[in-house]
Amino acid sequence: MEAGQQNIVVDLVLNVFNEFVAPQYSTEGVEEFNKFVTVEAVESRFKAGNIFILAKDEEKVVGIIEMRGNSHIALLFVEKAYQFQGIARELVHRAIIICLERNPQLIKITVNSSPNAYDAYYSIGFRGEKIIKTVNGIQFIPMEWKLKNIIIAQATDKDAHNILDLQKLAYQSEAKRYNDYSIPPLMQTLDEILDDFKNQIVLKAIIDGDIAGSVRAYSLNETCFIGRLIVHPDHQNKGIGTELINHIEKDLNSLQVTKVLKPYIFITNWAIKDLSPKN
Ligand SMILES: CC(C)(COP(=O)(O)OP(=O)(O)OC[C@H]1O[C@@H](n2cnc3c(N)ncnc32)[C@H](O)[C@@H]1OP(=O)(O)O)[C@@H](O)C(=O)NCCC(=O)NCCS
């Protein structure tokens, strides 16, 4: 989020809130929420270091997540016309990655889910008994996601450098087996891998904040091609490759959705400064 975008965030959140959440709240609850989502309040939490990630379709902001204390979801809202397209899941994944970068020891992410969002959070990976609590008129269900230590998320151009390094490391055993160190995965350049990022779905597996695995896929004439499955030698035989394949197969099944999702840009106040490629 950039300075001046607080208005857009507030408008989006309040619009979605009024339609989906407010009907279940008392007047007191609605007032309490309105106090939490003013331009001034958002600006002050932004300055205090809360993570804000916006999902944009071209220039239009269509989704937003705010993380407090690098571990708690304070806001997660997706505009009606853009719901059920995986935007909330992607926002949560991106937020977790930043939280893990800030705190590699992080073991869980928490949220006080509004009752209407329980099933969505459950599908994303959060758990919690479906018992509704009420504080100051705000109804919520406490939920948490115990981090399995591994997060699978869509890779971005910023990851290209690290994934290329990992690829060259992971394919050493293949090269040794065939006594051929000129196999394509070892010869690929940064520009070439960036082309793959443009034309393919690229996933990454994160362990303790570092990229430990990746896989790529594309479809041509209704055939899907999965390739470049790589796992860091220190993390092989832990099921990471299987997780990556399971995830990419799911993405390929919903390729219609993935195609729509591609143009969305996810921006974070923090990532711009700190998620630049290492080295
Ligand atoms: C909750 C919310 C953020 C989900 O956003 P979204 O972008 O539609 O969610 P996604 O598309 O990433 O969906 C993630 C998963 O949740 C499921 N899901 C999403 N909304 C759901 C709903 N209303 N009921 C049941 N499941 C739902 C999706 O099917 C998907 O599961 P799958 O991968 O197994 O198919 C959005 O509905 C919203 O803004 N709601 C109103 C505001 C709100 O209540 N926010 C939470 C405040 S704590």
The ligand as an SDF file (V2000), in Angstrom:
LIG
                    3D

 48 50  0  0  0  0  0  0  0  0999 V2000
  -14.1450  -14.1760    3.1030 C   0  0  0  0  0  0  0  0  0  0  0  0
  -13.5950  -13.5880    1.8140 C   0  0  0  0  0  0  0  0  0  0  0  0
  -12.4340  -12.6760    2.1420 C   0  0  0  0  0  0  0  0  0  0  0  0
  -13.1040  -14.7350    0.9020 C   0  0  0  0  0  0  0  0  0  0  0  0
  -12.5420  -14.1460   -0.2810 O   0  0  0  0  0  0  0  0  0  0  0  0
  -12.3880  -14.9440   -1.6730 P   0  0  0  0  0  0  0  0  0  0  0  0
  -11.3770  -14.2400   -2.4950 O   0  0  0  0  0  0  0  0  0  0  0  0
  -13.7270  -15.1480   -2.2650 O   0  0  0  0  0  0  0  0  0  0  0  0
  -11.8290  -16.3460   -1.1880 O   0  0  0  0  0  0  0  0  0  0  0  0
  -11.0500  -17.3980   -2.1190 P   0  0  0  0  0  0  0  0  0  0  0  0
  -11.5910  -17.3130   -3.5080 O   0  0  0  0  0  0  0  0  0  0  0  0
   -9.5940  -17.2340   -1.9250 O   0  0  0  0  0  0  0  0  0  0  0  0
  -11.5180  -18.7600   -1.5260 O   0  0  0  0  0  0  0  0  0  0  0  0
  -10.7330  -19.5680   -0.6740 C   0  0  0  0  0  0  0  0  0  0  0  0
  -11.5370  -20.8150   -0.3330 C   0  0  0  0  0  0  0  0  0  0  0  0
  -12.6850  -20.4490    0.4650 O   0  0  0  0  0  0  0  0  0  0  0  0
  -13.8760  -20.8560   -0.1680 C   0  0  0  0  0  0  0  0  0  0  0  0
  -14.8670  -19.8140    0.0540 N   0  0  0  0  0  0  0  0  0  0  0  0
  -14.7330  -18.5050   -0.2440 C   0  0  0  0  0  0  0  0  0  0  0  0
  -15.8410  -17.8440    0.1520 N   0  0  0  0  0  0  0  0  0  0  0  0
  -16.6660  -18.7480    0.6910 C   0  0  0  0  0  0  0  0  0  0  0  0
  -17.9720  -18.7070    1.2630 C   0  0  0  0  0  0  0  0  0  0  0  0
  -18.6340  -17.5400    1.3670 N   0  0  0  0  0  0  0  0  0  0  0  0
  -18.5340  -19.8450    1.7180 N   0  0  0  0  0  0  0  0  0  0  0  0
  -17.8770  -21.0150    1.6350 C   0  0  0  0  0  0  0  0  0  0  0  0
  -16.6280  -21.1380    1.1020 N   0  0  0  0  0  0  0  0  0  0  0  0
  -16.0450  -20.0260    0.6350 C   0  0  0  0  0  0  0  0  0  0  0  0
  -13.5270  -20.9970   -1.6440 C   0  0  0  0  0  0  0  0  0  0  0  0
  -14.3940  -21.8940   -2.3110 O   0  0  0  0  0  0  0  0  0  0  0  0
  -12.0960  -21.5120   -1.5580 C   0  0  0  0  0  0  0  0  0  0  0  0
  -12.0960  -22.8900   -1.2190 O   0  0  0  0  0  0  0  0  0  0  0  0
  -11.5450  -24.0350   -2.2520 P   0  0  0  0  0  0  0  0  0  0  0  0
  -10.1780  -23.5890   -2.6860 O   0  0  0  0  0  0  0  0  0  0  0  0
  -11.5570  -25.2560   -1.4250 O   0  0  0  0  0  0  0  0  0  0  0  0
  -12.5110  -24.0160   -3.3670 O   0  0  0  0  0  0  0  0  0  0  0  0
  -14.7050  -12.8070    1.0290 C   0  0  0  0  0  0  0  0  0  0  0  0
  -15.8340  -13.6450    0.8920 O   0  0  0  0  0  0  0  0  0  0  0  0
  -15.1630  -11.5540    1.7320 C   0  0  0  0  0  0  0  0  0  0  0  0
  -14.5840  -10.4900    1.5130 O   0  0  0  0  0  0  0  0  0  0  0  0
  -16.2060  -11.6620    2.5490 N   0  0  0  0  0  0  0  0  0  0  0  0
  -16.7670  -10.5310    3.2660 C   0  0  0  0  0  0  0  0  0  0  0  0
  -15.8220   -9.9250    4.2560 C   0  0  0  0  0  0  0  0  0  0  0  0
  -15.4250  -10.8650    5.3610 C   0  0  0  0  0  0  0  0  0  0  0  0
  -16.2620  -11.5300    5.9690 O   0  0  0  0  0  0  0  0  0  0  0  0
  -14.1360  -10.9040    5.6450 N   0  0  0  0  0  0  0  0  0  0  0  0
  -13.5840  -11.6570    6.7390 C   0  0  0  0  0  0  0  0  0  0  0  0
  -13.4920  -10.7660    7.9130 C   0  0  0  0  0  0  0  0  0  0  0  0
  -12.7580  -11.6290    9.2650 S   0  0  0  0  0  0  0  0  0  0  0  0
  1  2  1  0
  2  3  1  0
  2  4  1  0
  2 36  1  0
  4  5  1  0
  5  6  1  0
  6  7  2  0
  6  8  1  0
  6  9  1  0
  9 10  1  0
 10 11  2  0
 10 12  1  0
 10 13  1  0
 13 14  1  0
 14 15  1  0
 15 16  1  0
 15 30  1  0
 16 17  1  0
 17 18  1  0
 17 28  1  0
 18 19  1  0
 18 27  1  0
 19 20  2  0
 20 21  1  0
 21 22  1  0
 21 27  2  0
 22 23  1  0
 22 24  2  0
 24 25  1  0
 25 26  2  0
 26 27  1  0
 28 29  1  0
 28 30  1  0
 30 31  1  0
 31 32  1  0
 32 33  2  0
 32 34  1  0
 32 35  1  0
 36 37  1  0
 36 38  1  0
 38 39  2  0
 38 40  1  0
 40 41  1  0
 41 42  1  0
 42 43  1  0
 43 44  2  0
 43 45  1  0
 45 46  1  0
 46 47  1  0
 47 48  1  0
M  END
$$$$
